[in-house]
Amino acid sequence: MKRLITFLCLSLFMMAGLFAQVPAADAEKAYTILEATDDILAYHGDYSATVSLVIEKPGKAKESVQYKIFQRTDKNLMTIVQLFPEADKGNGFLRDNDNIWSYDPISRKFTHTSIKEALGNSDVKLDDIEQSENTWRVNYNIDSIESGTLGKYDVWIITISAKTNEPSYAKTKYYIQKELNLVRKYEDYSGSDRLMRTTLLPSYKQFPEGYVPVQIIVRDELNPGENTTQIIDKLSFSALPDRIFTKAYLEGLN
C-alpha cells in the first residue's frame, strides 16, 4: 500500500509539472520576443564604452566608480578596466569564452572568477555588463508570457527560469515594451521565489547600430534603500585590436 501511495503521489507530481508547462507555441513566441530584445540593441560585434556607477547605501556617502569596457560579442571576449577611484585604477576583468579572470595591478596576478561577480561595491554584476550573443534557449525555460502595462508602455511580461548554472538568478521576470521590443524593467528572484533585485531601464539612446540603455537603475530588494545607477556613455562601435582581449593588455596599462 505504501508503494502504491508513493507511486500515486509521484504520478500526480509529474502530471502537475506537465500541466504547468507553457504551451510550445507560447514558449516559442516568448523566445522570439526575448531574442528581438537583443537584435534591437547596438551590441553586435565590437564595441567600447565608459560605464559609470553611482552606489547608494543607507547611512553612507554616495560612491562613484567608473570602468572602461571593451567587448567582441560574436567571439565572447570582454575586457573591463577600472578608471576611478584612483586607488583602484587598473583593476580589471578579462573574459575569453568560459574563462573569466579578475586582475589586480598591485600583485600583478590574475584570479579565476565568475560572471556572477559584482563590479566593486555595487549591485551590478559582470553578466549585467556583458552583451554576449543571446543564450535564451540554452540557459532558460519559459514559465509564462502575458500582456500588460508598465506606466505608459504596453508590455509583454515574460517569466523565465534558469536551466543551467550560467544565470545569476533562478528566475527573472521581464517587462518588454511591445512597440520596440525594449526591456524596460526586470525582476530577479531566488529559487524560493523571493524578489532579490529590480532593474529599471528608463532611458535608451538610438545609434545607427541600434539602441543602447544609457541609464540603468538596479535596486537591491534585500537591503531597502540600496541602489546602483549605471550610466553608459562614450560609446564606439569601431573594430577593436585583438591585443585588447589579452592578459598582456591589462598588465601593460600599469
Buried (B, 14 or more C-beta within 10 A) or exposed (E): EEEEEEEEEEEEEEEEEEEEEBEEEBBEBBBEBBEBBBEBBBBBBBBBBBBBBBBBBEEEEEBEBBBBBBBBBEBBBBBBBBBBEEEBBBBBBBBBEEEBBBBBBEEEEBEEBEBBEEBBEBBBBBBBBBBBEBEBBEBBBBBBBEEEEBEEBEBBBBBBBBEEEBBBBBBBBBBBBBEBBBBBBBBBBEEEEEBBBBBBBEEBEEEEBBBBBBBBBBBBBEEEEBBBBBBBEEBEBEEBEEEBBBBEBBBEEE
